[in-house]
Amino acid sequence: MAANPSKMTDPRKIRQLLANAERLNANELATACRRRLYELGGADLDDPVERRLAQAVAELEETYREKHGRTQVAGYTRRKIADAGAIANLSDWASKPEVTPGFLALVENGIAEFTSEYVVAEFPDRFAPHVAAAARKRLEQHGVNVPQG
């Protein structure tokens, strides 16, 4: 029976499974491993918006890890969040007029739920109406099923 990353809690073991999945070209399993690593990023937070933002930061840091072959903290992003808070940062990112390469990569890899736009669309009542509308519009323009928040 194959390992189920959605039940795993040890990032080290998930990364090993991910490496094996990539080596074997098991793309669905690799995506499931990445999704689980990101989910674990906010597991200790009670506020759902803060938890989802932590998961998005975990995604960014895992991307850095894969790109650079070592752990790299998203220091600037973490400082910005600490200074202004989750809502302000998500609002800022989701309202930017340009589409970021990170957004496109997540959408193309089928894990758009880790974009700031998706988090805003999940919790529209926590954001200004124009921010929620901008997030929904960007997601729709890129073929993402928008969550019903």
C-alpha positions as CSV (number, residue, x, y, z in Angstrom):
1,M,0.0,0.0,0.0
2,A,1.4,3.4,-1.0
3,A,2.1,6.1,1.6
4,N,-0.6,8.7,2.1
5,P,1.0,12.1,2.6
6,S,-2.3,13.6,3.8
7,K,-1.9,11.5,7.0
8,M,1.8,12.3,7.6
9,T,3.0,14.9,10.1
10,D,6.8,14.6,9.8
11,P,8.1,17.1,7.2
12,R,11.3,15.1,6.8
13,K,9.4,12.0,5.9
14,I,7.1,13.8,3.5
15,R,10.2,15.4,1.8
16,Q,11.7,11.9,1.4
17,L,8.4,10.6,-0.1
18,L,8.4,13.7,-2.4
19,A,11.9,13.0,-3.6
20,N,10.9,9.4,-4.3
21,A,7.8,10.4,-6.1
22,E,9.7,12.9,-8.3
23,R,12.4,10.3,-9.1
24,L,9.6,7.9,-10.2
25,N,7.7,10.6,-12.1
26,A,4.7,10.1,-9.8
27,N,3.4,13.6,-10.3
28,E,0.1,13.2,-8.4
29,L,1.9,11.9,-5.3
30,A,4.5,14.7,-5.6
31,T,1.8,17.3,-5.6
32,A,0.1,15.6,-2.6
33,C,3.4,15.7,-0.7
34,R,3.9,19.4,-1.5
35,R,0.3,20.2,-0.5
36,R,0.8,18.4,2.8
37,L,4.0,20.2,3.5
38,Y,2.2,23.5,3.0
39,E,-0.7,22.5,5.1
40,L,1.6,21.8,8.1
41,G,2.9,25.3,7.9
42,G,-0.1,26.8,9.8
43,A,-1.2,23.8,11.8
44,D,-0.6,25.6,15.2
45,L,-2.6,28.7,14.4
46,D,-6.2,29.2,15.5
47,D,-7.2,32.1,13.3
48,P,-8.1,30.6,9.9
49,V,-6.8,33.6,7.9
50,E,-3.5,33.5,9.8
51,R,-3.3,29.8,9.4
52,R,-3.9,30.0,5.6
53,L,-1.3,32.8,5.3
54,A,1.2,30.6,7.2
55,Q,0.5,27.8,4.8
56,A,1.2,30.2,1.9
57,V,4.5,31.2,3.5
58,A,5.4,27.5,4.0
59,E,4.8,27.0,0.2
60,L,7.2,29.9,-0.5
61,E,9.8,28.5,1.8
62,E,9.4,24.9,0.3
63,T,9.8,26.5,-3.2
64,Y,13.0,28.1,-2.0
65,R,14.2,24.8,-0.6
66,E,13.6,23.0,-3.9
67,K,15.2,25.8,-5.9
68,H,18.3,26.3,-3.7
69,G,18.7,22.8,-2.2
70,R,18.7,24.0,1.4
71,T,16.4,25.6,3.9
72,Q,15.9,29.3,3.2
73,V,13.5,31.4,5.4
74,A,11.3,33.9,3.6
75,G,12.7,36.6,5.9
76,Y,11.4,39.7,4.2
77,T,7.9,38.2,3.9
78,R,7.9,37.1,7.5
79,R,9.0,40.6,8.7
80,K,6.4,42.2,6.6
81,I,3.7,40.0,8.1
82,A,5.0,40.6,11.6
83,D,5.0,44.4,11.0
84,A,1.6,44.8,9.3
85,G,-0.4,41.6,10.0
86,A,-2.1,39.0,8.0
87,I,-5.0,41.0,6.7
88,A,-2.9,44.0,5.5
89,N,-0.4,41.8,3.7
90,L,-3.0,39.5,2.1
91,S,-4.9,42.6,1.0
92,D,-1.7,44.2,-0.5
93,W,-0.7,41.1,-2.4
94,A,-4.1,40.2,-3.7
95,S,-4.7,43.8,-4.9
96,K,-1.5,44.2,-6.9
97,P,-2.2,44.9,-10.5
98,E,0.4,42.5,-11.8
99,V,0.2,38.7,-11.6
100,T,3.2,37.3,-9.9
101,P,5.3,34.4,-11.1
102,G,4.5,32.6,-7.9
103,F,0.7,32.9,-8.4
104,L,1.1,31.5,-12.0
105,A,3.2,28.6,-10.8
106,L,0.8,27.6,-8.1
107,V,-2.2,27.8,-10.5
108,E,-0.3,25.8,-13.2
109,N,0.6,23.2,-10.6
110,G,-3.0,22.8,-9.4
111,I,-2.5,24.2,-5.9
112,A,-4.0,27.7,-6.3
113,E,-5.4,27.4,-2.8
114,F,-2.0,28.6,-1.5
115,T,-2.2,31.9,-3.3
116,S,-3.1,35.1,-1.4
117,E,-5.9,35.6,-3.8
118,Y,-7.5,32.3,-2.8
119,V,-7.1,33.0,0.9
120,V,-8.9,36.4,0.4
121,A,-11.6,34.7,-1.6
122,E,-12.1,32.1,1.1
123,F,-12.7,34.8,3.8
124,P,-14.1,37.8,1.9
125,D,-15.8,39.2,5.0
126,R,-12.4,39.8,6.6
127,F,-11.3,42.0,3.7
128,A,-12.4,45.3,2.0
129,P,-14.9,44.6,-0.7
130,H,-12.6,45.9,-3.5
131,V,-9.8,43.5,-2.3
132,A,-12.2,40.5,-2.3
133,A,-13.5,41.5,-5.7
134,A,-9.9,41.8,-7.1
135,A,-8.9,38.4,-5.7
136,R,-12.0,36.7,-7.1
137,K,-11.5,38.3,-10.5
138,R,-7.8,37.2,-10.7
139,L,-8.7,33.7,-9.8
140,E,-11.5,33.5,-12.3
141,Q,-9.3,35.0,-15.1
142,H,-6.9,32.1,-14.5
143,G,-9.5,29.4,-14.5
144,V,-9.4,28.7,-10.7
145,N,-12.6,27.5,-9.1
146,V,-13.3,30.3,-6.6
147,P,-14.1,29.3,-3.1
148,Q,-17.5,30.3,-1.8
149,G,-16.5,32.3,1.3
